[in-house]
Amino acid sequence: MKKWTLTILIMAVIGILIGPLVSWCTDIEKKWGSQVVLAATDAYAEDTDAPDLPTGGTYHYSDVAAPAGGDGLAVDLKSDGYEGAQITFNYTGSAANSNIVFSVFASFDGTEFDDEPYWSITLDPSASDVQQTFIIKDVAYFRIGVKTAGAGTDTFDYRVLADPFHWEEP
């Protein structure tokens, strides 16, 4: 048997053995749960595009001032088998504001949340009608915190949406 014939035969056998594995891996799809509003200020309270608040959700009927935050609805990813959530943070600031700080606090049991954020980002305060999207994963429960970095009375409007997800075979 010639060398190239043996090479083709070996490649064919490998393709037959690995083909089903590759097919199985590529058939997994991301499945989305129901979107929920975790928290919002008065400017977003009447937003007709926003889903209804779940039990325990919080609409703040006045703008958030420093150092408020950390009072958003706790999200339970563990019970429904979710791997993570896409977080959409809409906000409107002004040039007079201090930086806006968006934080995520994790928990193993859904009752005791970390004192320090699991993850945090500081956003431009002068932007208006901004949307930032983040992926939070590999935690059982989390809660969001939104505040200004300043020590005064800076205020801004915001809304936080969560879309939980997991992977499954179609």
N, C-alpha and C positions, 0 to 999 in steps of 0.2 A: 504494500500500500504506500502510495506516495505521501510525502510529508504534508503537502497542502490538503490532500484528501482527509488525512487524519485530523488536521487542524479544523477543517469544516465540520467533521463529525463531532469533535469535542465541543465546538461552539453550539452546534444544534442540540446536543444533550444538555448543555448548560442552559440554553434558552428554554428548553422544555421544563427543566427543573425550577428555574427562577421565574418564569413567566407568570404562574399563578400567584406568587408572592408579590410581584410588582403590581399585578392587577388588583389584589386585595388592598395593598397600600394606597393605591390611587382612587379607590372607591369610597374612602372615608370622607364624609362631608361635615361642614360646620353647621350645627343646628342652633337656631336662635330662640331664646325664651321671650316672654312678653316684656316690652319696654315699660319702665317705671320712672316716675319723677322722684328723685331723692330729696330735692329741696329747691326752692325758688323764692325770689322776691316778688313784690307786688307788680312790677312791670311785666312779669311773665305769668301772673296768676290767671289772666284772661286769655292766654294764648290758646287759640282753638286747635292748633296743631299738637299741643302737648297732651299726652295721655292723662287720665284721671290719676290723682294721687292715691296710692295704696293706703291701707290703714296704717297709721303711724307716720305717714309722710308729713312734711312740714312746708307750708307756704309761709314765708316771712312777709307780713304785710307792711313792713317798712324795710328800707335798704339795710344791708349788713354794714355795721361800722366796726372798726378795729376795737378790741381784738376778738370779736365774735367768731364762732366757727366750731366745727366738730359736732354739730347737732343734727346732721342729716340722718335719714333713715338707715338703719343697719341692714346690709344686704347679706342674705343667706345663700351662698353658692353651694354649700355642702349638701343640704337636704335634698335638693333637686338634681344633684349630680353635675352641676355646672363646673367648668374648668376656670372660667373667668368671665369678665364683663367688659363690654366697650362702654366707656364713659364719655358722654358728650357734655361739655361745659360751655354754655353760652354766657357771655357777659358784656356789659356796657360800662365802661369806665369814663374818666375824664382826665384832662391834663393835670388837674389839681390833686388827683388821688396819689396815694402811696402805692407801691407795687401790690398786686393781688396775689395771695398765696393760696394755692389749691393743694390740699393734703389728703392722703388716704391713711386711715388707721386700721390695722389688722387685729383679728381676734381668732383664737382657736375654738371658743365656745359660744360666741355671739353675745356675751354679757360683759366680759372684761376686755376693753379695748386698750391697745398700746398707748402709753403716755406720749411717746415720740412717734411721728409718722413713719409708716412703712415706706411711703413714697411721697414726694412733694415737688412742686414746680412753682416758680415765681413768674408771673405774667405781666406784660406791659399794661400799666394802668391807663394810658392815654388812648387806647384803642376803643372803638365803639362798634357794637354789633359784631363781636368776635365769636367764633366757634373754635374750640380746641377739643380734639378727640384723643383719648388715652385708652390703653388696654391694661386692665388690672387682672392678674391671674396668680394661681398658685397660693391662694389664701382661702380659708374656709368661710370667713365672714369679714366684711369690711364696712367702714363708715367713712363718709367724706367730711372734710372740714374746709371752710372757705373763710378767709379773713383778709384784712389789709395789713401790710407790713408796718404801717405807720402807727404812731402812738396816739393819734388824735381821733377826729370824727369823720374820717374819710368814709364815703358811702359809695356803693355801686349796686347795680342790678345784676342778677345772675339766675341761671337755671341749670340743674344737673340732672341728666337722664342716664339711666343704666340699661343696657341690653345684654343680659347674660347669654352665654353660649357654652356648648360642649360639642364634642366630635362623636359621630356615630356612622355606622354603615347605612347606606340608603335602603 
